[in-house]
Each structure stands twice: as structure tokens, then as C-alpha cells.
Amino acid sequence: MNEILLVEDNPDDVELTLRAFKKSRVMNEVVVAHDGVEALDYLFATGSYAYRDPNQLPQIVLLDLKLPRIDGLHVLERLRAHPKTRLLPVVILTSSTEQRDLASGYRLGANSYVRKPVDFQEFVEAVRQLGLYWLLLNQRPPVID
């Protein structure tokens, strides 16, 4: 499965990210979760996503930190605690400039931490590079049963 799970609560940032993917010719399906609970429901096939096959994981999770209900760091912590999602590539994509967020993200097992550029062209380039690396070059970890 070559899906991208974008976990982002800001509609403007969702639209900006989708536009950047399109402009960068990233053709993967993007599933958007608007908060931490929705992201966990999607990944673990619970709640409104109970119909999903829990063995079908996205290729990458792009995770904002400042989310309603459950924040991004707690989502990451839950992903790393579960055998099926422990190795799932997670890139924190955030506007946070706080050093404690950066340190906590890596301590909890983020694969990468990317600050969202404010300039649209810089953002498009960042998304293009993320797509190139994580969707084309990176070897996906095996699914653990």
C-alpha cells in the first residue's frame, strides 16, 4: 500500500500540503486524519475505521504535533508501543520551533522532524524531497505480525 497518512487539524495546512503533493507530482493517495484520535482509529482499524484491514498500513505518516483530543507526541508514543506500528515510518511535520518538541519527537521514535516552511515554494520543495526519499528511495520495514 502506498498511502500517505497526513495527520493535520488545520484545514489551510491540509490544503497547502495536498497542493504541494500535487505540484510535486506525488500521486500517492493521501488520507487525512484531523486529530490524534482519528489517526489512531485509522491506523488500528477502530472506531469509524473499524472496516479497514489493520494489516494495511500507510507507507508513511506525516504527523503534526499540535492536535486536538490526542496530541502528536502521544500518537507517536502509541504507535511505537504497538508491534504492528512500531516500525512504521513517521515524519513529524510541524510548525513548532520548540526544542523540547524536537527532542521528544526523536526520543519517542520519530524517523524525521521537519519544520513546515512558511514560504509556499519552500514548502513545495520540502514536500517534494520528503516524497522522493520516503516514497521512492526508502526501503519500507516489514510488517510484523
For each residue, the residues with C-beta under 8 A, 3 or more apart:
1: 56 57 58 59
2: 28 29 59 135
3: 28 29 30 31 58 59
4: 21 26 28 29 30 31 58 59 60 61 62 135
5: 30 31 33 39 42 43 58 60 61 62
6: 14 17 18 30 31 32 33 62
7: 32 33 35 36 38 39 61 62 63 64 67 72 75
8: 13 14 17 32 33 34 62 64 93
9: 34 35 64 66 67 68
10: 13 14 64
11: 14 15
12: 15 16
13: 8 10 16 17 64 116
14: 6 8 10 11 17 18 32 34
15: 11 12 18 19
16: 12 13 19 20 120 123
17: 6 8 13 14 20 21 30 62 93 127
18: 6 14 15 21 22 30
19: 15 16 22 23 124
20: 16 17 23 24 120 123 124 126 127 128
21: 4 17 18 24 26 28 30 127 131
22: 18 19 25 26
23: 19 20 124
24: 20 21 124 127 128 131
25: 22
26: 4 21 22 127 128 131 135
27:
28: 2 3 4 21 59 131 135
29: 2 3 4
30: 3 4 5 6 17 18 21
31: 3 4 5 6 42 58
32: 6 7 8 14
33: 5 6 7 8 36 38 39 41 42
34: 8 9 14 38 68
35: 7 9 38 39 67 68 69 70
36: 7 33 39 40 67 68 69 70 71 72 74 75
37: 40 41 47 69 70
38: 7 33 34 35 41 42 47 48
39: 5 7 33 35 36 42 43 61 63 67 70 75
40: 36 37 43 44 46 70 75 78
41: 33 37 38 44 45 46 47 48 49
42: 5 31 33 38 39 45 49 52
43: 5 39 40 54 57 58 61 79 85 88
44: 40 41 54 82 84 85
45: 41 42 49 50 51 52 53 54
46: 40 41 49 50
47: 37 38 41 50
48: 38 41
49: 41 42 45 46 52
50: 45 46 47
51: 45
52: 42 45 49 56
53: 45 56
54: 43 44 45 84
55: 84 143
56: 1 52 53
57: 1 43 84 85 88 143
58: 1 3 4 5 31 43 61 88
59: 1 2 3 4 28 89 134 135 140
60: 4 5 88 89 90 91 134 135
61: 4 5 7 39 43 58 79 88 89 90 91
62: 4 5 6 7 8 17 91 93 130
63: 7 39 72 75 76 90 91 92 93 94 110
64: 7 8 9 10 13 67 72 92 93 94
65: 71 72 73 92 94 96 101 105
66: 9 71 72 94 95 96
67: 7 9 35 36 39 64 70 71 72 75
68: 9 34 35 36
69: 35 36 37
70: 35 36 37 39 40 67 74 75 78
71: 36 65 66 67 74 75
72: 7 36 63 64 65 66 67 75 76 92 94
73: 65 76 77 101 104 105 108
74: 36 70 71 77 78
75: 7 36 39 40 63 67 70 71 72 78 79
76: 63 72 73 79 80 90 92 105 108 109 110
77: 73 74 80 81 108
78: 40 70 74 75 81 82 85
79: 43 61 75 76 82 85 86 88 90 109
80: 76 77 85 86 108 109
81: 77 78 86
82: 44 78 79 85 86
83: 86 144
84: 44 54 55 57 143 144 145
85: 43 44 57 78 79 80 82 88
86: 79 80 81 82 83 109 144
87: 141 142 144
88: 43 57 58 60 61 79 85 141
89: 59 60 61 111 134 138 140 141
90: 60 61 63 76 79 109 110 111
91: 60 61 62 63 110 111 112 113 114 130 134
92: 63 64 65 72 76 101 105 110 112 113 114
93: 8 17 62 63 64 114 116 130
94: 63 64 65 66 72 101 113 114 115 116
95: 66 115 116
96: 65 66 101 102 115
97: 115
98: 101 102
99: 102 103
100: 103 104
101: 65 73 92 94 96 98 104 105
102: 96 98 99 105 106 113
103: 99 100 106 107
104: 73 100 101 107 108
105: 65 73 76 92 101 102 108 110 113
106: 102 103 109 110 113
107: 103 104
108: 73 76 77 80 104 105
109: 76 79 80 86 90 106
110: 63 76 90 91 92 105 106 113
111: 89 90 91
112: 91 92
113: 91 92 94 102 105 106 110
114: 91 92 93 94 126 130
115: 94 95 96 97
116: 13 93 94 95 123 126
117: 122 123 125 126
118: 122 123
119: 122 123
120: 16 20 123 124
121: 124 125
122: 117 118 119 125 126
123: 16 20 116 117 118 119 120 126 127
124: 19 20 23 24 120 121 127 128
125: 117 121 122 128 129
126: 20 114 116 117 122 123 129 130
127: 17 20 21 24 26 123 124 130 131
128: 20 24 26 124 125 131 132
129: 125 126 132 133
130: 62 91 93 114 126 127 133 134
131: 21 24 26 28 127 128 134 135 136
132: 128 129 135 136 137
133: 129 130 136 137 138
134: 59 60 89 91 130 131 137 138
135: 2 4 26 28 59 60 131 132 138
136: 131 132 133
137: 132 133 134
138: 89 133 134 135
139:
140: 59 89
141: 87 88 89
142: 87
143: 55 57 84
144: 83 84 86 87
145: 84
